[in-house]
């Protein structure tokens, strides 16, 4: 049986180390490797991922799924999920909304998460209650407990989201999207799914939802949200491996 407290310490070590490099060596590694449609890849993505994988593999034999290098061997019910730089476009243009995201899937569900907002130097962490030794809520930001918001009315709540992929829009879907957005008090698109989840966990946003997002973008965040008292649902998409539709919220919204 996994000792998630030990794994959490390891994930935090990897996230903090990678975040430091992303800050201190930005001038050297902020180089575009590819820029296709809505996706941009930097040397920074690869540099951060290598650091994280080196640290984790030195102390853990759990398989890794990482954004840049894919699956490291066969993935079982337990595996690490790494996004070495979530919000790459923001990072490349000096917008301080990006992070390192490291999650651990156990028994096919997010069990542990670490998100490091290296620009503000805030570290979010959590182990979901069902995998925690105490069974209690464990979400923290910089070592202090955090919890989801208490807002229960969409008309008073803030939704974080992103636009679906190119080609996903038609007149009907655009109308549904517009109706959905106007049912909320505020809607925000900040360019980082992981940071959106962190803000839900800390009570700054009330719900995050997105279609066609990758598992590595949200695995850590979902674990932290649940550890903060929130809830989520997601399902895999048949046509894209590791792509999901997800809704994560404060567990109070009607």
C-alpha positions, 0 to 999 in steps of 0.5 A, spaced: 500 500 500 502 506 498 504 511 503 501 518 500 504 522 505 511 520 503 509 521 496 506 528 497 513 530 500 516 527 494 511 531 489 513 537 493 520 537 492 520 536 485 515 541 484 519 546 488 525 544 484 522 545 477 519 552 479 525 554 481 528 553 474 523 556 471 524 562 474 531 563 475 533 560 468 527 563 464 531 567 459 535 561 457 529 556 456 523 561 454 525 558 447 519 556 442 520 549 440 513 548 436 507 553 435 501 549 432 494 552 432 492 553 439 498 549 442 505 552 444 511 548 446 517 551 449 524 549 451 522 550 458 516 545 458 522 540 457 527 542 462 521 542 467 519 535 466 526 532 466 527 535 473 521 533 475 522 526 472 529 525 475 527 527 482 521 522 482 524 516 479 530 517 484 525 515 489 519 512 486 517 506 482 510 508 480 509 509 473 509 516 470 504 519 465 507 526 463 505 531 458 511 532 454 514 524 454 507 521 455 507 514 458 513 511 462 512 504 461 505 501 462 500 505 466 497 501 472 491 503 477 497 507 480 501 512 476 504 519 477 501 525 472 505 531 470 504 537 467 511 541 468 508 547 465 501 549 465 500 555 462 505 555 457 503 561 453 502 565 459 509 563 461 512 565 454 509 572 454 510 574 461 503 573 464 504 570 471 499 565 471 502 558 470 504 553 474 507 546 475 502 541 476 504 534 479 498 529 481 498 521 483 492 517 480 490 511 485 485 506 483 483 510 477 482 516 481 486 523 483 488 521 490 494 526 491 496 533 488 501 539 488 500 545 484 506 550 485 505 557 483 512 559 482 511 566 480 507 568 487 511 562 490 504 559 493 504 551 494 498 548 493 497 541 496 492 535 498 490 528 499 483 526 498 479 524 504 478 517 502 486 516 501 488 520 507 490 516 513 485 521 517 480 521 512 479 528 513 480 534 509 487 536 508 488 541 502 493 547 504 496 553 501 503 554 503 502 550 509 495 553 511 489 549 511 484 552 505 477 550 503 472 551 497 467 557 497 460 557 501 457 560 495 451 556 493 447 560 487 450 561 480 448 568 480 453 569 485 458 565 483 464 565 479 466 560 473 473 558 470 473 555 464 476 555 457 474 555 450 473 548 446 478 546 441 477 549 434 472 546 430 467 544 436 463 550 435 456 550 431 450 555 432 447 550 437 453 549 441 455 557 441 448 558 443 448 553 449 455 556 451 452 563 451 446 561 455 451 557 460 456 563 461 450 568 462 447 564 468 453 566 472 455 572 476 462 572 473 466 568 468 474 567 467 478 564 462 485 565 465 489 560 461 491 555 466 487 549 468 491 547 474 491 554 477 483 554 475 483 548 480 487 551 485 483 557 485 477 553 486 480 549 492 482 556 495 475 559 494 477 564 489 473 561 484 466 557 485 467 552 479 471 550 473 469 546 467 472 545 461 471 540 455 477 536 451 482 538 457 488 533 458 488 529 464 495 532 466 492 539 466 487 537 471 489 531 475 493 534 481 487 540 481 482 535 482 485 532 488 486 538 491 479 540 490 476 534 493 481 535 499 478 542 500 471 539 500 469 540 493 467 535 488 468 533 481 466 529 475 469 527 469 469 522 463 474 520 458 473 522 451 473 516 446 477 519 441 482 522 444 487 518 449 487 522 456 483 527 454 477 528 458 471 533 460 471 535 467 466 539 472 469 541 478 466 545 484 465 547 491 460 542 492 454 547 494 452 550 487 445 549 485 
